[in-house]
Amino acid sequence: MSAPATPARPVDRQARALRLGPRTWLALALVSAVGVAGFGWPFLAPPESAVNAHQGDAPWLFAGLLVLLVAVVAAALSESDLGAKAVAMLGVLAAAGAALRPVGAGTAGLEPMFFLMVLSGRVLGPGFGFALGSVTMFASALLTGGVGPWLPFQMLAMGWFTMGAGFLPGPDRLRGRPEVWMLAVYGFLAAFAYGTVMNLAGWTFMSSLASDIAFDGDDPVTVNLARFVAYCLATSLGWDLGRAVITVVLTLTAGATVLRALRRATRRAAFEAPVTFDDAPR
């Protein structure tokens, strides 16, 4: 007689610390749309637009995005009905990421915080990732004295960066070296994307009289796009490469260990378990 078949083990689905409801999705879509407009207005506004006539006011106008980002994060946390453990994990990871940022002091783009953001977004999901990325960048700016009109853009870009890791395929089944390599590739590409997006926050404020790769509102989009590519190659390629390389190296060397630790902490926190109360004995 053949031995009875062993029942298949159920898939241990990783808990999502932050579940996105319809209102949160709408809020994220709105703030992302505002962010796209804030980053991409040089290519979205025609040369004759009044926006180009007031490009010098953009730092003050776009600084208001900081308030909107904080409001969106607060709304997401409130709608998701997070427990104390989830909020505590958000604070701990944000503090850890903020502490990692000054380690490299920005030298040659060596910023190890990106490595932690990728792994956290992968384990804890896109919603938690967006909140974590934004809060971490805000906390690190307070820690390093980097508060300025560029901070809202950094918060939004880091939120996108971390959220993207939560959308990668196979969150419940892909494990081991294939998952680590996937995260390394994502971290490499996203590091360049982050740097490219952040270049838009400062490129438009260069004086066209000082450089032939500066933004000029009187020129067509195609000319400004070519200038922007030249600006990225000339000013930030080395920094982006350093950020990408350190993210890949840390992911390949310590990624598996950190992923296990994050998943263990998530299971112990039991984010998705309902809270019940037993009658206390009298």
Residue, then its C-alpha position, 0 to 999 in steps of 0.5 A: m500500500s502506498a503511503p497517504a499523500t502528505p497534505a500541501r502546506p498552506v502558503d504563509r502569506q506575509a502580513r501587510a502592515l498597511r492595507l490601502g483602502p479606496r480613499t487611501w488609493l485616491a489620496l495617493a493618486l492625487v498626491s502622485a499627480v501633484g508630484v508629477a506636475g511639480f516635478g515635470w512642469p518644465f515639460l508639461a507647460p508650453p513655452e508661452s505658459a504663465v508658469n514659465a514666467h514665475q519659475g523663480d517662485a516655484p520653490w515656495l509654491f512647491a514647498g506646500l507639497l510637504v504639508l500635503l504629503v504629511a496629510v496623505v500619510a496621516a490619512a493612510l495610517s488612520e484609514s488602515d486602522l493600524g495597531a500600536k505595533a504597526v505604528a511602532m514598526l513604522g517609527v523604528l524603521a524610519a529611525a533606522g533609515a534616518a540614522l543610516r543616511p548620515v553614515g555615508a554623508g552623501t559621499a559619492g552617493l554612498e547612501p545605505m538607507f536605500f537598501l533598507m527602504v527596498l527591503s522594507g517595502r518588499v516585506l511590508g507592502p506598497g502602502f507601508g512603503f510609501a508611508l515609510g519612505s516619506v517619513t524616513m526622508f522627513a526624519s533624516a532631514l531633521l537629523t542632518g539639517g537638510v530641511g528646505p524647499w527640496l524636502p517635499f520632493q525628496m519625501l515624494a520620491m522616496g515614497w515612490f522608491t519604497m512603494g515600488a518595491g512592494f509592487l514587485p512580483g511574488p511577494d508570497r512565494l518568491r524566496g531565497r536568492p531569486e528574490v534577493w537578486m530581483l531586489a538588487v536589480y530593482g534597487f539598482l534601477a530605482a537608485f538611478a530613477y530617484g536621482t533623475v527625478m530629484n534632478l528636476a527639482g533643481w535643474t529648472f532654477m539654474s540660470s540659462l545665462a550661466s550654463d547651456i544645459a540649464f532650463d530655458g522656458d522659451d525653448p521647446v520641450t525637445v530642446n529642454l529634454a536634451r539639456f536635461v539629459a546632458y545635465c544629468l550626465a554631467t552633474s549626477l551620474g557618478w552620485d547615482l552610480g554610487r547609490a546604485v552600487i552600494t544598494v546592490v552590494l548591501t542587498l546581495t550581502a545582507g539582504a537575506t538576513v534582513l528579509r528574514a528579520l523583517r518577516r519574523a518581526t511582522r509575523r510576531a506583530a501579527f498585523e492582520a490578527p484581530v484583537t480580542f479581549d477575554d473577560a478578566p476573572r473576578 
